[in-house]
């Protein structure tokens, strides 16, 4: 078995893939939340500084003054994490800016004290700054100089965000290392877990391997199996039941064939041995040969029936459908048995309407009806009655053949279509009356697309119903 078809490998890939997906979602979620929290805190400090600076700006006439020395604030004196500011008039003139900026400029962002604008910028030396921009109206100084016109000012505050970025970089590495470790541990744990989970399959495989072809009574999964494997176990046991039944039928069929052939062969042998014991007249030899010929004909009929059954089972027979008048066909099938019926004082009545027709193969339907009628003549009571009827039901035609004198029970008639089954336990007779006739009927009718059923009434009336489809096929060949 190739790796790509291995259930164990596919389960491992899916389990580890699911772990990696969940781990990736968790890692990304943690990183986004931590990054958002860090920048939210960082931006809050910038907003706080900006609001303090904006509150200290006053307008004295046309001059803009700061109430205190901004450069003396600790934030603007720190060299490791420097903070910068820059103040503009609305015409773009720089009013004041941080000494640490030198010749650099901060971006002038359109924001307000309540909703400042933020931007990440690159500074000298590869430093990354985070800037916040404010637009505000300055306060009025307490001096006597009144401003000519009060105009908005623009303020930008920025701080080196390298520390925050370094913290995020460290967080990324921690999450990567943790993810790699969890993935490795997942593989280490998943391999034995999958192996343990698949152990019931190995157990079932061992039980299947232990089943011998000469003993199909064993069943799979006799011990407790997981609920997920119960359908597999049930289907396997159903298959074993069907195989056991098929092998049993095959052994029974072989035994029945051997039994049915042994009796006529023994009859032929005994006839020949008795004839050869002493010299006889030519007439006696002729009688012995006639007895043997009758037995051989019966054997040949049985073999022909077996051969036709085998061909029907192998779907090697083609049917040529045509429109058939059922009344006329039943009459023609009855003629070979009329003499025997007369000898047994059995009356026959064909009640089929001459107008009823069906689409079927004439030759094979004749074989089926002949076997049914022969069975009726054979097992009807002395002086009994046989009758046939037919009716149309939707797109099918139902033919019934009934006879009196049946002594079979309801349980027994369910077996009449089985090969070599006969109502009498004795099997002294051989040949065509060996229990193949009705078995052949059922297979022919099924091959024609129909179905057979039997019924016995309390008054001893035995009925065989044959339902045949009656589509319009225009007489074309319909291979089985």
C-alpha positions, 0 to 999 in steps of 0.5 A: 500500500502506497503512503498516499493511500495509508489511512494512518498517514492521512489521519496524521496529516489531518490531525497535525494540520488541524493543530497547525490551523488552530495554533496559527489562528491562536498565534495570529490572534494573540499577536494582533491583540498584544500589538493593538494593546501596545500601540494603544498605550503608546498612542495614549501617551502621545495624546496626553503629551499633545493635549498638555502642549496644546493647553499651554499655548496662548495667543498674545496679540499676534504672538504665540506663547507657551506657558512653560518651557516645554524643553524642560519636560522629561519626555523631551530630554530623554535621549534613549527614547526621545519625544519630539514636538512641532507647532505650526500656524495655519499658513505653515509657519513653524512656531516652535519645535523640539531641539532634538529634531535639528533640521528634521520636520514632523508631518503636519497631520489633520486631527483634533484634540479628541480624535488625533491623526496618527502616522508611523514615520522613518527617522534618521539612523533607521529609527521608527517614530510614531506621530500624532497630529492635532488641530486646535484653537489656542487660548487667549493671554491675560495681557492687554494685547488682543489678537487681531484674528484667532486662527487654528494651530497645528501640533505634532508630537512624535516619539521613538517607537523602536522599543515597542517594535522590539517588543513585538519582534520578541513576541513574534519569535516567542510565538514562533518558538512556542508554535514549533514546540507545540507542533513537534509535541503534536506529532509526538503525541499524534503518532501513538494516538493514531496508532492506538486509535487504529488498533481495532482495525488491525484486530478486525483484519486479524479476525478476517485473516483467521477465517478459513474457507472451509469454515464460514461460521466465524464472525468478525468483531465478536468483541467490543468494537468502536461505534464508528466501526460497527457499520463495517463489522455489520456489513462484513458479517452480513457478507459472511452470512451470504457467503456461508449461505451461498457455499451451503447452497452450492454444496447442497446443489452438488449433493442433489445433482449427485443424488439425482444422477446416481439413481438413474445411473444405478437403474441403467447399470442394474438393467444392463447387468441383469440383461447380461447375466444370461443369453436372452431373446432379442425381444428381451434385449430390446425391452432392456434398451427401451428401459435404458432409453427412457432413463437416459431421456429423463437424465438428458431433460434434467441436464438440459434444465441444469444447463438452461439454469446455468445460462440464465444465471450467467445472463447468456440468453437473449430474448426476442420479444413479440406480441403473444396471445396468452389463451392460444399459448396456454392451449399449445402448452397444455396439449402434451399433458392432456393425455396424462390428465385424461388418464387421471381424470383431471379436467382442464379449463382455460379461462384466459380471454383471447383478447389478452396479449403480452410482450415476451419471448414465446419460446422461453415463456412456453417453457415456463408455462409448460413446466407449470402445467406439468407440475399441476398435472403431476400433483393434482388429485385424481379427478381434480381440476386445473384452470388458468386465468389472466388479467391486465394490471397497469403495465403488466399482465398476470397469469395464474395456473391453479390446481386442486389436491395440494397437500403442502403447507404455507411454509412448504410452498415458499420452497417450491422454486428451490432447485431439487425441492419436492413435496415428497421426502422420497426421491425414488423418481429421477429425471424431469420430476427432480425438482428443477421445473419450478426453479427454471420457471422462476429464473425464466420469468425474472429474466423476462422482467417479471416475478412469480408467487405461489399461494395455497388455500385451505381447500387445497387449491394451489396457485402459481401467479406469473406477472410479466411486464407488457411494454411495447417493444416492436418485436425487437431483440432484448438481450438478457 
